[in-house]
Amino acid sequence: MNGLGASTSVAGVKKGEIGRRMTLHAAEIASTVAPYDMVRKMRASILVLGPMLARAGESTVSLPGGCAIGDRPIDLHLRALEAMGAEIELAAGYVKASAPKGRLPGGEYSFPVVSVGATENALMAAVLASGQTQLFNAAREPEIVDLCNLLVAMGAKIQGIGSSHLIIDGVEGLHGCTYAVMPDRIEAGSYACAAGITGGSIELVGARPADMLAITNGLAAAGLVVEFTDRGMRVTADKPLKPLAVSTAPFPGFPTDMQAQFMAMLCVADGQSFLEETIFENRYMHVPELRRMGADIEVHGRSAIVHGGKPLTGAQVMATDLRASMSLVLAGLAAEGETEVLRVYHLDRGYERLEEKLSAVGATIERVSAG
């Protein structure tokens, strides 16, 4: 964001607060180009395309890189923007988008498949359009609802929040606001799996169970005790884990971002567990690394069978993406001996202060430099 002209500052965690406070100020846009060096490390960088196009009338963004979890084209992002009046050009590895009259007129677009990122990009572009935009088959994830609520707090006009049909009436401009971002349901679910794989108990302060029903139902089905508290939720593994059958799906289904963590946890459950990945076609890259630690897992296309109950042993393993990284850390918590996870830079995009938090609940974990 700083490279585009916005100023940002991050304050530390204050006493009594759960998270940190970030202040952003974007009075002027200094550049409408998001270069390769900025975008290549994080696929989510494509999300500057829509808002920058709406704000400045043009936007040039490098085609994204990020986690290697399968083919994730951005065609739905581009089609949605084109439906709203944008002109799109692909050249030399960049997406160049422009609004012919300096401002998008708005339009209608029906997503052929549910896409969280494309819905977010379209939303952020639509709020500053000159007319009305309607999005059909839009993603309904809690993160989409949270984004809508933030935009409304900044002056946007959005109807249908929480549904698959969003109606956005463009406004002349947005204003600043103070907003509390929702807690990360995937982070909370990951730490819940840590309790499951170690036979422990953990209180997840700030977790919002209403956003996590598919996750908490899965935890309960695996034999964990899930208790909702005034501060969040507590997850306890007070008996042996049970095998599961899990299939990923868009919200309110079981999130693909929890598949790897549940797989690691199910490695210690007695019996056979079945997992089906319906979102991304290459999201079992953690399987060979779990096998290096003694896991017995078969992969058949988009399905996997975990033959659980066999002891895990520490090994040197390689992280391939964000959630795969966490699955290997979880396996390391339950493995006999030392586990070394390489390429942990993926982790920091989704798990802030991971080693600090796990150490606080009894894990022996440290980060060491590659040199």
N, C-alpha and C positions, 0 to 999 in steps of 0.2 A: 504493500500500500504506500509506503514511503516513496518508493520509486516512481509512483504515479502522481505524487504531489500531496498526498494526505500526510498529516502528522499524527503519530501515534505515541502513546506512553502507557506503560503498564506499571501499576502500583502493586506492592506485595500484599499478601493476605493480611487483612486487619483482624484484630481480636473480635471474635463473635461472628465473623464472616466465613463462609465456606470457600469461596473462590477469590481470585484476584480481580482487580478493577482495571479495565482498559478504557482509555480516553482517545477518541478519534476526532480529528478535525479535517474536513475536506472542503474548505472554502473555495479553493481553486484546484483544477485538474491541470497539472504541469505537463503530463504526457498521456496520450491515449494508446500507447504501445506497451504491451506486456511481453518482453523479450523471452527468448528460449531459455536463457540462464535462470530466469525467474520462474518459469512455468514448468520446466522439465522435471523438477523434483516432486511436485505435488499436482495431481490431476485436478484437484478442486480449483486450481488457478483459472480454469476455463470460466469460472463463475464471475470473473470481472467483465466478461464480454457483454452481457446483457445490461447491467447497470451503467457501464461506461458508455455504451451506445446510446442509452436513454438520456444520460446526463450531457454528453458532449456531441451527440449526433454522429459519432464515428468511434470505432474501436478496432484495434489490431492486436490479436492475441496468438501467440505461438500454439501450435497443436500440442496438447498436453502429454506429459509423461506420467510417472507415478507408479503405484503398485502393479505388479505383473500378475493380475488375477483373472485375466481373460480379455477378450475383445470388447472394448467399451467405446464404440464410435460415438461421436458427438453430433451425429446427423439429426437427432431429435431436437437438440438445442438449436441447430441452424434452421430446421424446418419451422419450428415455433416462431423464431424471430422473423423469418421470411413471411409467415402468415400475418405478422403484425406490421409488415411493410418494409422490412429491412432488405437491403441489397447485400448479398454475400458473395465474396470472392475468396477462393483458396489459391494461394500462390507461395511457393518457396517455403513450405512448412508453416505458413501463417494463415489465420482466418482474418479476413478484412471485412468488417461490417459497417454499413453506413445507412443513415436515414436520409432519403433523397431531399426532403425539405427541412432537414435539420432536426426533425422530431418524428418519431414513429406515430402513424395514425391509429394503431391498434387493429385488432382483427380477431378471428376465431381459429382455434387449433384444437384438434382432438388427438391426443397421444395414442399411437397404435399399441404401445406397451407402457406400463407405468415406469416413469423415470424420475427419481428424486432430483438429480442435478438439473435435468432439462426443465422440470417444473420450477425450480428455484431461479434459473436464468430467465425464464419467460416472465415470472412474477416480477422480478426486479426491473425488467425492461418495461413491463406493462404499466407500472405505477406512474410513470412520467410520460406516457403516450398522450396524444392529443384527444383520443377518443376512448371508446370502451373496448376491452379485450375479454374474451371468454375462453377459458381453458377447460377442456373436457378430458375425462380419465386422468386427471391430475393426481400426483402422488398425495397420500394422506398421512404420511409419517408425522410423528410429533414435531420433528424438526421443521417441517413445512408449516405446521400450525404456528410454531414459535416465530418463524420468519414473517409470516403474515401479521402476527400480533405486533412484532417490532415495526414493520412498515406502517401499520395503522397508527401506532404511537408516534410515528414521524410524519403523519398527515396523509397517508395513503387511504384510498377508498376501496375496500375489498369485501365482497360478499361471498358467502358459501364456505367460510373458513372451517376446515375439518372435513369437508366433503370432497368429492372428486370433480365437482363443477365449481370453478372459481370465476367470479365476475369482477373485473377490475376496471374502475372508472379512473382514467388518468387525471393527474393533478399537475399544476404548473411547477410545483417544487416541493421538496420535503424539508422538514426542519429537524433540528437535533432533539434528542430526548435522553432520558436515563432509563435503562432497561436491564432487567436481570435475565440473563440467558438461561434457558432450561438446563437442568442437570443432564449429564451425558449418560443415557440409559445403557449404552454399550459398555462404557467403562464400569458402570455399576454391575452389570451382568458378568463382566470379566472377573471382577473381584469376588462375586458370588461363587463363580466356578473355582476360584482359589480355595474357598472354604470347602467346597465339595471334594476337590481332588486331594486335599490334605486331611480331611476328616475334622475340620476346625469349625469355628464360628466367627462371624464378622458382622459388625454393624455398619451399614452403608448410610452415613449421615448425608441427608439432602437428596437421597434417591427418591424418585417419584414413581411409586408402584403402578399408578394408573397408566403410565406410558409403557409399562414393561410386562403386560399380562401374558403374552406369549412366552417371554423369558421365564417369568416366575412360575407359570404353569409347567414349563419344562423342568425347572429345578425341582418342583414338588413331585412331578412324576418320576424323577430320578431318585426320590427318597429324601431330599433335603427338606428341612423345616423352614418355611418362609413366614416371618412374622412382620406385620406392618406396624410401625411405631410412630410416635409423634414427630420423631426426627428423620424418619425415612423407613428403613427396613433392616431386619436382622435375618441372616441366613446361617443355618446350623446343620452340619452333617453329623448326626448322632447315631447313625447306623449305616451299614454297607450300602453303597450306591446300587441302584437298579439300572438295567439296560433300557434304552429308549429307541423309539423310531421318530425321527425328526425330518421334516421337509421344509426348506426355506421358502419364503413367499413375501411379497410386499406387505406392508403394514395393513391390517393388524396381524398378519401372519408372523411366523418365526423369522427373525432377521438374519439375512445372510452374514452380517457382520458378527454374529455369535456362533456360527457353525464351527469354526476352528477351535474356539475355546471349549465348546461342548464336546467336540471330538476328543480333545486332550483329557477332559474330565472323565469321559466314558471309557477311556483306556483302563481305568482302575475299577470299573463296575463289572461285577461278575455276570457273564453272559454276552450275547451278541446284540450290538446296537446297529441300527440302520440309519444312515443319513442320506438325504437326497438334496443336491444343490440345484435349484431351478433358476437362479439369477445369473450367475457367472459360470462359464464353462470350464474355467481353469483355476478353480478355487480349492484344489486339494494339493497345492504345492508344499504344504507343511507335512504331508503324509510321509514322504521319504525320510524327512528329518525325525519325525516321531518314531519311525521304524528303527532308526539308528539308536534310539533310546530303549528299544525292546518292545515297542508296540506292535501288535498283530492286526494290521489293517489291510483289507482288500479294497481296491477301487475298480469299479466297472462303469466307465463313462461318467455320468453325473451322480452315481450312487456309490456309497462306501459302506463296508461292513467292518465294524470294530469288534474284534474278539477280545473282550475285556478280561480283567482279572489277572493279567500277567505282570510280573514286577517290571518297573521301569528302572533303567540304570543311567547314570549321568554320562554325557558324551558332548563332544564339540559339534554344534549344529549351526546351520545357516538360515537366517531369517530372509524370507522372500517378499513379504508384504507386512502391512501393519497388523492384521489380526493373526496371521501366521506367527509373527513375532511373539505375540502374547500367548498363543497356544504352547509355544516352546518354553516360555518362562513358566507357565503353569505346570507343564510336564516336569520341568526341572525342580519345582517345589516338592513333587512327589517321588522323584527318582532317588535311588540309592547312589551316593557319591556326588561329585561336582559336575554341573552342567555349564558349559560356556556357549552363550548365544552370540553369534557374530552378526554384524550389520544391523545393530540395534537402532540405527538412525530412523528406521521406519517407526519404531515405537513412540518416539517423541511427538509424532503428529497426533497421537490419540490418547496418550497416557502421560500426563504431566507428573513429574516427580515420582515415577513408578517405584524406584528402589526405596525412596523415602517412605512411601505409603506401605509397601510390603514389609519393610523392616519394622515399621511401627506395630505390625500385628504378628511378629515373630519369625519372619523369613530371614534367612542368612543370604543376603544378596548385595552385590556391589558392582559399580560400573568401573571398568578399567579402560585406560586409553589403549588404542591399537598399537602405539609405539612401545 
